[in-house]
Amino acid sequence: MYKLSVLKNGIKIITHNMPAAHGVTTSIFWGVGSRYEKEKVAGVSHYLEHMFFKGTKNRPEPEDIARSIEGVGGYLNASTSQDHTIYYNRVPKEHSERALEVLADMMNNSLFDEEALERERGVILEELNMYLDTPIRYIYDLMMNLTFEGNTLGRDILGTRESLKNMRRADLVEYIKNYYQPQKTVVSIAGRVGHQKTVRMIEKYFGQIKKAPQPQYKKVAGEHRGPRILIHNKKTDQAHLSLSMRSLPYNHKDTPILTLLDTILGGGMSSRLFLNIREKLGLCYYINSSVEAFTDAGVFAVNAGLNTDKIELAIKMIWQELKKMAEVKVTKSELAEAKEYLRGSTRLEIDNTDMLSLWYGTQGLFSKKIKTPEHKIKELSRVSENDIMKLARKLFAPERLNLAMIGPFEEKQKKDFLKILK
């Protein structure tokens, strides 16, 4: 069972004691990401993610940080999203205090050395090039660009070549000062861990950080009328598409329904999309659906890698699968299988310290009420066939559709694709 404490400055501390676990995962969640950035410093959240690993006063070289964790058999990493950034590591349980100390050192004592900043600029620009050359990854950015056009939520997390080339040390320092706020911070630890001892350590490392004005961002406004299409012309042997629509934000009462809808439609090799579009028709290599939530909006997407010659048929059949969810109730057996799948996968996550650290840390940032995995299972069990059809009718309407595509397609083909979706 988890325990929660809040420091005077607003930092949340969540621990989940797992006495039988051999490892401990320590994560620090900062409630800021790319949607908070001004255009001039687009990509600064991700740039900082890299720079926190490049040396501190106590560990001046990147290898000093890495060896502090890897030297005891652990690993460390970080990730940046639109609305939060995570720094985490996992170590054998006997080294859990070191794990927290290393993260605290990175957060409090990073040097942001000018030479290291210049080296990392080149690394990040190459990372950007890699994404642009990887359609299966870049299609996500195009989907977000289209679905949330006009809002920073749809901006590429890495930023632009121009903003990255102009990024300066002062920009990073100023961004930390303004946006890395304790009241938007969660430290989440899962494994063999004592709560009160952990609270005392975090008070020591982070209790001195003072509150400042809450970071703000522009909220997502009303939807664009569609269907809308974005084509990225690229000479490829395989087309990539993402058919998306706005969905549910964090804390929405229908989230359990959406979770089951997503599972039935595109959650694995037994899902409708996989069986009907790939297995029966042979139109694609990969196909799935995905859900992502933010505080003020969400996105549901169907993603696929397809035969370029059969793209129109594939779009037609995918759209038919979505419409079927809105027009015909799923069967009792299909719903029961989806619930069992989610029940089993959720319980398997309970054995994983990384997953539980992520589970509680994310909820600590965004949820009105923290729920255990068992609570999630109970919510899923109450969903009915009518619930799923009702939500599908709300989501899967032609005027809400956004289709992003990468492949050897011309702008003039848009009208043909639009005809299918209308």
C-alpha positions as CSV (number, residue, x, y, z in Angstrom):
1,M,0.0,0.0,0.0
2,Y,1.3,3.4,-0.8
3,K,1.9,6.2,1.7
4,L,1.8,10.0,0.9
5,S,3.3,13.0,2.6
6,V,3.6,16.6,1.5
7,L,6.4,18.9,2.5
8,K,5.7,22.5,3.5
9,N,6.9,23.7,0.1
10,G,4.4,21.5,-1.7
11,I,6.6,18.6,-2.8
12,K,4.6,15.3,-2.7
13,I,6.3,12.1,-1.5
14,I,4.8,8.8,-2.4
15,T,6.3,5.5,-1.4
16,H,5.1,2.0,-2.1
17,N,6.8,-0.6,0.1
18,M,7.5,-3.9,-1.6
19,P,9.4,-6.0,1.0
20,A,10.1,-8.9,-1.4
21,A,11.5,-6.7,-4.2
22,H,15.2,-6.9,-4.9
23,G,15.3,-3.4,-6.4
24,V,14.2,0.1,-5.7
25,T,13.0,2.6,-8.3
26,T,13.3,6.3,-7.4
27,S,11.6,8.9,-9.7
28,I,11.4,12.6,-9.5
29,F,8.5,14.1,-11.5
30,W,8.5,17.8,-12.4
31,G,5.2,19.1,-13.6
32,V,6.5,20.9,-16.6
33,G,7.1,20.0,-20.2
34,S,7.1,21.3,-23.8
35,R,3.6,22.9,-23.7
36,Y,4.9,25.4,-21.1
37,E,7.7,26.7,-23.4
38,K,7.7,30.0,-25.2
39,E,8.4,29.7,-29.0
40,K,11.9,31.2,-28.6
41,V,13.0,28.4,-26.3
42,A,11.0,25.5,-27.8
43,G,12.7,22.3,-26.7
44,V,14.2,23.7,-23.5
45,S,12.5,21.1,-21.3
46,H,14.1,18.2,-23.3
47,Y,17.4,20.1,-23.5
48,L,17.4,20.3,-19.7
49,E,16.7,16.6,-19.5
50,H,20.0,16.0,-21.3
51,M,22.0,18.6,-19.3
52,F,21.1,17.3,-15.9
53,F,23.3,14.2,-16.7
54,K,26.3,16.2,-17.8
55,G,28.0,16.9,-14.5
56,T,27.5,18.3,-11.0
57,K,29.7,20.0,-8.4
58,N,30.1,16.6,-6.7
59,R,30.3,14.6,-9.9
60,P,31.8,16.9,-12.5
61,E,31.8,14.5,-15.4
62,P,28.9,12.6,-17.0
63,E,30.6,9.3,-16.3
64,D,30.8,10.1,-12.6
65,I,27.0,10.3,-12.5
66,A,26.5,7.2,-14.6
67,R,29.0,5.1,-12.5
68,S,27.3,6.1,-9.3
69,I,24.3,4.1,-10.4
70,E,25.7,1.6,-12.9
71,G,28.6,0.8,-10.6
72,V,26.2,-1.0,-8.3
73,G,24.3,-2.7,-11.1
74,G,21.5,-0.1,-11.5
75,Y,20.4,2.1,-14.4
76,L,19.2,5.6,-14.8
77,N,17.3,7.6,-17.4
78,A,14.8,10.4,-18.0
79,S,12.0,11.4,-20.3
80,T,10.3,14.6,-21.3
81,S,6.6,14.9,-22.4
82,Q,4.3,17.7,-23.1
83,D,3.3,18.3,-19.4
84,H,6.0,16.7,-17.2
85,T,9.6,15.5,-17.0
86,I,10.8,12.4,-15.1
87,Y,14.3,11.6,-13.8
88,Y,14.6,8.1,-12.4
89,N,16.9,5.3,-11.5
90,R,16.7,1.7,-10.3
91,V,19.2,0.1,-8.0
92,P,19.5,-3.0,-5.7
93,K,17.6,-2.3,-2.5
94,E,20.8,-1.9,-0.4
95,H,21.7,1.1,-2.4
96,S,18.4,3.0,-2.3
97,E,19.8,5.9,-0.3
98,R,22.5,6.5,-3.0
99,A,19.8,6.4,-5.7
100,L,18.0,9.4,-4.1
101,E,21.2,11.2,-3.4
102,V,22.4,11.0,-7.0
103,L,19.1,12.4,-8.3
104,A,19.2,15.2,-5.7
105,D,22.7,16.0,-6.7
106,M,21.7,16.2,-10.4
107,M,18.7,18.4,-9.6
108,N,20.5,20.8,-7.1
109,N,24.1,20.9,-8.3
110,S,24.2,20.6,-12.1
111,L,27.0,22.7,-13.6
112,F,25.4,23.3,-17.1
113,D,28.9,23.7,-18.4
114,E,29.1,25.8,-21.6
115,E,31.3,23.3,-23.4
116,A,28.9,20.4,-22.4
117,L,26.0,22.5,-23.6
118,E,27.5,22.9,-27.0
119,R,28.3,19.2,-27.3
120,E,24.8,18.3,-26.3
121,R,23.3,20.7,-28.8
122,G,24.8,18.6,-31.6
123,V,23.5,15.4,-29.9
124,I,20.0,16.8,-29.7
125,L,20.0,18.0,-33.3
126,E,21.0,14.5,-34.4
127,E,18.2,13.1,-32.2
128,L,15.9,15.5,-34.1
129,N,17.3,14.2,-37.4
130,M,16.8,10.6,-36.3
131,Y,13.1,11.3,-35.5
132,L,12.5,13.0,-38.8
133,D,14.1,10.0,-40.6
134,T,12.0,7.5,-38.6
135,P,8.4,7.7,-39.9
136,I,7.1,5.2,-37.3
137,R,8.2,7.8,-34.7
138,Y,7.7,11.1,-36.6
139,I,4.0,10.3,-37.3
140,Y,3.2,10.9,-33.6
141,D,4.5,14.5,-33.9
142,L,2.5,15.1,-37.0
143,M,-0.6,13.7,-35.4
144,M,-0.2,16.0,-32.4
145,N,0.6,19.0,-34.6
146,L,-2.7,18.4,-36.4
147,T,-4.9,17.4,-33.5
148,F,-3.9,20.4,-31.3
149,E,-3.0,22.9,-34.1
150,G,-2.5,26.3,-32.7
151,N,-1.7,25.2,-29.2
152,T,1.7,24.4,-27.6
153,L,0.4,20.9,-26.7
154,G,0.8,20.1,-30.4
155,R,4.4,21.3,-30.7
156,D,7.2,18.9,-31.2
157,I,8.8,18.1,-27.8
158,L,12.3,18.3,-29.1
159,G,11.8,21.9,-30.4
160,T,13.0,23.2,-33.8
161,R,16.4,23.4,-35.4
162,E,16.2,27.2,-35.0
163,S,15.3,27.2,-31.3
164,L,17.9,24.5,-30.5
165,K,20.7,26.4,-32.3
166,N,19.9,29.6,-30.4
167,M,19.5,27.9,-26.9
168,R,21.8,29.5,-24.3
169,R,22.8,28.5,-20.8
170,A,20.9,31.5,-19.4
171,D,17.7,30.1,-21.1
172,L,18.1,26.9,-19.2
173,V,18.8,28.5,-15.8
174,E,15.9,30.9,-16.2
175,Y,13.5,28.1,-17.2
176,I,14.4,26.1,-14.1
177,K,13.9,29.2,-11.9
178,N,10.5,29.9,-13.4
179,Y,9.1,26.4,-14.0
180,Y,10.7,23.8,-11.8
181,Q,8.5,24.5,-8.8
182,P,8.1,22.4,-5.7
183,Q,4.3,22.5,-5.7
184,K,4.5,20.8,-9.1
185,T,6.9,18.1,-8.0
186,V,6.4,14.5,-6.9
187,V,9.1,12.1,-5.6
188,S,7.8,8.5,-6.1
189,I,9.7,5.5,-4.8
190,A,8.7,1.8,-5.1
191,G,10.6,-1.1,-3.6
192,R,11.8,-2.0,-0.2
193,V,11.5,1.5,1.3
194,G,10.7,3.1,4.6
195,H,8.4,6.1,4.3
196,Q,9.4,8.3,7.2
197,K,13.1,7.9,6.5
198,T,12.5,8.7,2.9
199,V,10.5,11.9,3.9
200,R,13.4,13.0,6.0
201,M,15.9,12.5,3.2
202,I,13.8,14.4,0.7
203,E,13.3,17.2,3.2
204,K,17.0,17.4,3.5
205,Y,17.6,17.5,-0.3
206,F,14.6,19.5,-1.5
207,G,12.9,21.2,1.5
208,Q,14.9,24.4,0.9
209,I,13.3,25.0,-2.5
210,K,10.9,27.9,-2.1
211,K,7.5,28.2,-3.8
212,A,7.0,30.5,-6.7
213,P,4.1,31.3,-9.0
214,Q,2.6,28.2,-10.6
215,P,3.7,27.5,-14.1
216,Q,1.0,28.3,-16.7
217,Y,0.2,27.2,-20.2
218,K,-2.4,28.0,-22.8
219,K,-5.3,25.6,-22.5
220,V,-6.7,23.8,-25.4
221,A,-9.6,25.6,-27.0
222,G,-12.6,24.2,-29.0
223,E,-12.0,21.6,-31.7
224,H,-11.4,22.4,-35.4
225,R,-14.1,21.1,-37.7
226,G,-13.0,18.2,-39.8
227,P,-12.2,15.8,-41.1
228,R,-8.7,17.3,-41.6
229,I,-5.7,15.8,-43.3
230,L,-1.9,16.5,-43.0
231,I,0.4,14.9,-45.6
232,H,4.1,14.8,-45.1
233,N,5.5,13.8,-48.5
234,K,8.4,11.4,-48.2
235,K,9.6,8.7,-50.6
236,T,8.9,5.5,-48.6
237,D,8.1,1.9,-49.3
238,Q,5.7,1.9,-46.4
239,A,3.1,4.5,-45.6
240,H,2.5,5.5,-42.0
241,L,-0.7,7.1,-40.7
242,S,-2.3,8.2,-37.5
243,L,-6.1,8.7,-37.5
244,S,-6.8,10.8,-34.3
245,M,-9.5,12.7,-32.5
246,R,-9.7,14.7,-29.3
247,S,-10.5,12.5,-26.3
248,L,-10.8,12.6,-22.5
249,P,-8.6,14.6,-20.1
250,Y,-7.2,13.4,-16.8
251,N,-9.7,12.7,-14.1
252,H,-12.6,12.2,-16.5
253,K,-15.3,9.8,-15.2
254,D,-15.3,7.9,-18.4
255,T,-11.6,7.0,-18.4
256,P,-12.3,3.3,-17.5
257,I,-14.7,3.1,-20.5
258,L,-12.1,4.6,-22.8
259,T,-9.4,2.2,-21.5
260,L,-11.6,-0.8,-22.4
261,L,-12.7,0.7,-25.8
262,D,-9.0,1.2,-26.6
263,T,-8.1,-2.4,-25.6
264,I,-10.9,-3.9,-27.7
265,L,-10.2,-1.8,-30.7
266,G,-6.4,-1.8,-30.9
267,G,-4.8,-3.2,-27.8
268,G,-2.7,-6.2,-29.0
269,M,-2.8,-9.1,-31.4
270,S,-6.3,-10.1,-30.4
271,S,-7.8,-6.7,-31.0
272,R,-10.3,-5.9,-33.7
273,L,-7.9,-3.7,-35.7
274,F,-5.1,-6.3,-35.7
275,L,-7.3,-9.2,-36.6
276,N,-9.4,-7.5,-39.2
277,I,-7.0,-5.1,-40.9
278,R,-3.7,-7.0,-40.6
279,E,-4.6,-10.7,-40.3
280,K,-7.7,-10.9,-42.5
281,L,-6.9,-8.3,-45.1
282,G,-3.1,-8.1,-45.0
283,L,-3.1,-4.3,-45.4
284,C,-0.5,-3.4,-42.8
285,Y,2.5,-4.5,-40.9
286,Y,1.7,-2.9,-37.6
287,I,-1.6,-1.4,-36.4
288,N,-2.8,-0.3,-32.9
289,S,-4.7,2.3,-31.0
290,S,-3.5,4.5,-28.3
291,V,-4.8,6.9,-25.6
292,E,-3.1,9.9,-24.1
293,A,-4.5,12.3,-21.5
294,F,-3.6,15.8,-20.4
295,T,-5.2,18.1,-17.8
296,D,-7.4,19.9,-20.3
297,A,-7.7,17.5,-23.2
298,G,-6.8,14.0,-24.5
299,V,-6.2,12.2,-27.8
300,F,-7.2,8.8,-29.1
301,A,-5.4,7.6,-32.2
302,V,-5.2,4.6,-34.5
303,N,-1.6,4.1,-35.8
304,A,-0.5,1.9,-38.7
305,G,2.3,1.1,-41.1
306,L,0.7,0.3,-44.5
307,N,1.1,-0.8,-48.1
308,T,1.3,2.4,-50.1
309,D,-0.7,1.0,-53.0
310,K,-3.6,0.0,-50.7
311,I,-3.7,3.2,-48.6
312,E,-7.3,4.2,-49.6
313,L,-8.7,0.7,-48.8
314,A,-6.8,0.7,-45.5
315,I,-8.2,4.1,-44.4
316,K,-11.7,2.9,-45.4
317,M,-11.5,-0.3,-43.4
318,I,-10.0,1.4,-40.3
319,W,-12.8,4.0,-40.4
320,Q,-15.4,1.2,-40.7
321,E,-14.0,-0.4,-37.6
322,L,-14.4,2.8,-35.6
323,K,-17.9,3.3,-36.9
324,K,-18.8,-0.2,-36.0
325,M,-17.9,0.5,-32.4
326,A,-20.4,3.3,-32.4
327,E,-23.2,1.5,-34.1
328,V,-23.0,-2.1,-32.7
329,K,-22.6,-3.1,-29.1
330,V,-19.5,-5.2,-28.3
331,T,-20.4,-8.7,-27.2
332,K,-20.4,-9.7,-23.6
333,S,-17.7,-12.2,-24.2
334,E,-15.5,-9.7,-26.0
335,L,-15.9,-7.2,-23.1
336,A,-15.2,-9.9,-20.6
337,E,-12.0,-10.9,-22.4
338,A,-10.9,-7.2,-22.5
339,K,-11.5,-6.8,-18.7
340,E,-9.6,-10.0,-18.0
341,Y,-6.7,-8.8,-20.2
342,L,-6.5,-5.5,-18.3
343,R,-7.0,-7.2,-14.9
344,G,-4.1,-9.5,-15.7
345,S,-1.7,-6.9,-17.1
346,T,-2.4,-4.5,-14.2
347,R,-1.6,-7.2,-11.7
348,L,1.6,-8.1,-13.5
349,E,2.7,-4.4,-13.2
350,I,2.3,-4.6,-9.4
351,D,5.5,-6.8,-9.4
352,N,7.5,-4.1,-11.3
353,T,9.1,-1.3,-9.2
354,D,9.5,0.9,-12.3
355,M,5.8,0.6,-13.2
356,L,4.6,1.3,-9.7
357,S,6.9,4.3,-9.3
358,L,5.5,5.7,-12.6
359,W,1.9,4.7,-11.6
360,Y,2.0,6.7,-8.3
361,G,4.2,9.6,-9.6
362,T,1.9,10.4,-12.5
363,Q,-1.2,10.3,-10.3
364,G,0.6,12.5,-7.7
365,L,1.0,15.1,-10.4
366,F,-2.3,15.0,-12.1
367,S,-5.0,13.0,-10.3
368,K,-7.5,14.5,-7.9
369,K,-7.4,11.2,-6.0
370,I,-4.7,8.6,-6.0
371,K,-5.9,5.2,-6.9
372,T,-4.3,1.8,-6.4
373,P,-4.1,-0.8,-9.2
374,E,-6.9,-2.7,-7.4
375,H,-9.1,0.4,-7.6
376,K,-8.5,0.6,-11.3
377,I,-9.6,-3.1,-11.7
378,K,-12.8,-2.4,-9.8
379,E,-13.6,0.6,-12.0
380,L,-13.1,-1.5,-15.2
381,S,-15.3,-4.2,-13.9
382,R,-18.3,-1.8,-13.8
383,V,-18.1,-0.8,-17.5
384,S,-21.0,-2.1,-19.7
385,E,-21.4,-2.8,-23.4
386,N,-23.7,0.3,-23.6
387,D,-21.1,2.5,-22.0
388,I,-18.6,1.6,-24.7
389,M,-21.0,2.2,-27.5
390,K,-22.1,5.6,-26.0
391,L,-18.5,6.8,-25.7
392,A,-17.7,5.6,-29.2
393,R,-20.6,7.6,-30.7
394,K,-19.2,10.7,-29.0
395,L,-15.6,10.1,-30.2
396,F,-16.0,8.7,-33.6
397,A,-17.7,11.4,-35.6
398,P,-16.4,12.5,-39.1
399,E,-16.2,16.1,-38.1
400,R,-13.8,15.2,-35.2
401,L,-11.3,13.2,-37.4
402,N,-7.6,14.2,-38.0
403,L,-5.6,12.1,-40.4
404,A,-1.8,12.5,-40.5
405,M,0.2,10.6,-43.1
406,I,3.8,10.0,-44.2
407,G,4.5,8.6,-47.6
408,P,4.7,9.3,-51.3
409,F,1.5,11.2,-51.4
410,E,0.6,14.6,-53.0
411,E,-1.6,17.4,-51.7
412,K,-4.0,16.8,-54.6
413,Q,-4.8,13.4,-53.1
414,K,-6.4,15.0,-50.0
415,K,-9.8,15.1,-51.7
416,D,-9.8,11.4,-52.2
417,F,-8.9,10.7,-48.6
418,L,-11.5,13.2,-47.4
419,K,-14.2,11.5,-49.4
420,I,-13.5,8.3,-47.5
421,L,-13.7,9.9,-44.1
422,K,-16.9,11.8,-44.9
